[in-house]
C-alpha cells in the first residue's frame, strides 16, 4: 500500500504541476493580452500627439508666412511713401512761391521774380522726382477722394457736379492723396 500511496502522491503532484503550468500559461496569455492592449492604447495616444504637433507646425508655418508677407508689404509702402512727411511740410512753401509769382512784374522786381521762378521750378522738379503730382481740377468731375469742395455755385452753362474753380492746389504722392484740392463746384 505504501507503493500505491506513493504513486498516488506522485500522480497528484504531477497533476498539480500540470494545473500550475496551465495556470501560468493562462496568466501569461492574460498578461500578454493586457500588454498588447496597453501597447495599442499607447500607440493611439502617440499617434494623436503626432497629429496635434503636425497641425501646430502647419499653423505656425502659415502664421510665419503671413508675418513675412505683411512685413514685406509694410517695408514696401514705407519705401514708396518715404517722402510724404517732407512733401507735406514743403507744400506751404510751394503755395507761397506760387503767390509770389502772381505779383505784377516791374523793372524793380523783375530780377527777384526770375530768381523766385528758378527756385520754384527746382522745387517742382524735386517733387516730380519723388513722385509728387498736382491733382487736375478745373473742368473735371468732382471726386470727393481728391477734391475738397469749399463752395458751390449754380451756373447753367456748366454741367452739374463739375469743378468750376481751383482755390488751392491738391497733390498726390504716387497714388496717395497728400492734400486734396480745394475747389468750387457747380451744383
Residue pairs with C-beta under 8 A, 6 or more apart in sequence:
80 174
81 173
81 174
81 176
83 130
83 131
83 132
83 173
84 173
84 176
84 178
87 127
87 130
87 132
87 171
87 173
87 178
88 178
88 179
90 123
90 127
91 171
91 178
91 179
93 123
94 120
94 123
94 124
94 127
94 169
95 168
95 169
97 116
97 119
97 120
97 123
98 120
98 169
100 113
100 116
101 113
101 116
101 117
101 120
103 109
103 113
105 113
127 133
127 171
130 173
131 173
131 174
132 171
132 172
132 173
132 178
133 171
133 172
134 169
134 170
134 171
134 172
135 146
135 147
135 169
135 170
135 171
135 172
135 177
135 180
135 181
137 147
137 163
137 166
137 169
137 170
137 181
137 183
138 163
138 164
138 165
138 166
139 162
139 163
140 147
140 162
140 163
141 161
141 162
141 163
142 149
142 161
142 162
142 163
142 183
142 185
145 177
145 180
146 170
146 172
146 177
146 180
146 181
147 163
147 170
147 180
147 181
147 182
147 183
147 185
148 170
148 180
148 181
148 182
148 183
149 183
149 184
149 185
150 167
150 182
150 183
150 184
151 167
151 184
151 185
152 184
152 185
152 186
152 187
153 164
153 184
153 185
153 186
153 187
154 186
154 187
155 164
155 186
158 164
158 186
159 186
160 186
160 187
161 185
161 186
161 187
162 185
162 186
163 183
163 184
163 185
163 186
164 183
164 184
164 185
164 186
165 183
165 184
166 181
166 182
166 183
166 184
167 182
167 183
167 184
168 179
168 181
168 182
169 179
169 181
170 177
170 178
170 179
170 180
170 181
170 182
171 177
171 178
171 179
172 178
